[in-house]
Each structure stands twice: as C-alpha cells, then as structure tokens.
Amino acid sequence: MKTIYPTELVARPEHAELNKTDIRLGDVVYLQPKDGPKIASTVIYSSPVFGCTTYTADASCTKGNRIRFRFRLKDVHHVASRQEAVH
C-alpha cells in the first residue's frame, strides 16, 4: 500500500469553494496527487493534529493496488457524503 501525504497533493485553488466542509467517516473525497489525475477515496479516520484536522482515506486503483491518503481540508477538491456515494 502506498501512502500519499499532503506535500504530494495538489491543494484546491483558493477561489474554488468546497461543496461540503463537514467531512465524516465514510464520505468519498476527491484528491489530486501532483503526478496524476483526481482519485476518489473513502475517509476512514480523522484526528486533530497540531491544531488542524488531518484525515486518512483509502482508495483502490487498477490492478488491485491500494493508496492511502493523509490530507487536510484544503487538499479536498470535492466531497460526496456516504448517502450520495451509495446511490
């Protein structure tokens, strides 16, 4: 499993508003690594670290490879709640 940290992610542009800021476990977030396209991943953990909430999410990619993301709210490009993601 590869882990991608905030320094390896493209932050959401400051002028772009996030559709949902209350990210919860099970929500699907879209993150963009610096070296590739946006990836949908499921939030599995959140915790305050140094005064800022840090999230952890898992994604399954092609050929069964898994990626784990560690990120902050500023790195999220879009959020789909668990209910939206199920439909």
Helices and strands as residue ranges (DSSP letters): E 2-4, G 6-8, E 28-31, E 39-49, E 52-60, G 62-64, E 66-71, G 73-75, E 76-80, H 82-86
